[in-house]
Amino acid sequence: MTYQKYLTLRDGTEFPAFGLGTWKSAPDEVYEAVRAALEIGYRHIDCAAIYGNEAEVGQAIADGIAAGDVTRQELWVTSKLWNDSHRRQHVRPALEKTLTDLGLDYVDLYLIHWPIAFRHGVEFPESGDQFLTLDEVPIEETWEAMLGARDAELARQVGVSNMGPERIEALSSVGELPAVDQVECHPHLQQRKLLTYCTANDIVLTAYSPLGSKDRAHRKDDEPPLLDHPLIADIADELDATPAQVLIAWALERDTSVIPKSVNRGRIAENFEAQDLEFSDLQMEAIASLDKGYRYLDGEFFARGESPYEADQIWI
């Protein structure tokens, strides 16, 4: 029987290392995906306001609790602050809207989604004047408001997403460092420098897009996508597992959290079972050789036209 793995946050809180991602999960599919996940044994659901499906996620959670699949105390729910609500006065209302949509009194973790700011009410800018610079709205201001939301018990923990060591370190001027940093991470982008920094500062790194991408437009050369990679396939054969399970288990082996997404019940169950896999040192060394620095979610969509942002500066 597969059991949920946990990591320990800085204050001693037990954090489910494995969870279900809900990005790009359509509202009519995400309900069934979350219900299936809770029945299978998932205890960590990752969502965000910008995903446009938190109401359906919330209904699935309510129904899962009512069915006895999980209690609220056993469940970990993560959500994220969108880019148009970085000003101090907008952080708490944004979180309160998420809580209303989810039907919850609190989230377990609330993250600053991106180190990018928009004018309030702008879902995604269509012109340069709809952005705000980080001089106009410093991340430190946003972080101070995030800590305030935690102190008001609207979130048990607060953290960041898509940020590197330099930007995270700057938050120490406001108060404590984030509990979690959620970033793209997989064998083609192993984030070793960031992981070393996070480990040294008691920050848990959560890996999104752990399976990489099959989209050739996002690949830098002819390297095969991770799910089709011969080395991953060989290790999967050795472990009597699937390539997806190998990629998920690799993230857990590094003491990072991981949130693969799926709306297919069979894959949701299969992904959960990846927690049972164990690697040899040779297998881990082999996977380490795949690091190419490939960032599939490259941030270029925030740097087009008259944007004040540069993609390569997002993750500093």
Protein Blocks (a to p, Z undefined) as FASTA:
>chain_A
ZZddddddfkopacdfbdcdfehiafklmmmmmmmmmmnopabdcddfklopmmmmmmmm
mmmmmnopacfklpccdddddfklmbfklmmmmmmmmmmmnopabdfbdcdfbacdcdeh
iabacbfklpccfklmgfklmmmmmmmmmmnopafbdcdehiafklmmmmmmnmccdfbd
cddddfklnolmmmmmmmmnopacddehklopabfklpcblcdcfklgmklmmmmmmnop
afklmmmmmmmmnopacddddfbfklmmmmmmmmmpccdfklmmmmmmmpgoiafbgolm
mmgcjbfbdfklmmZZ
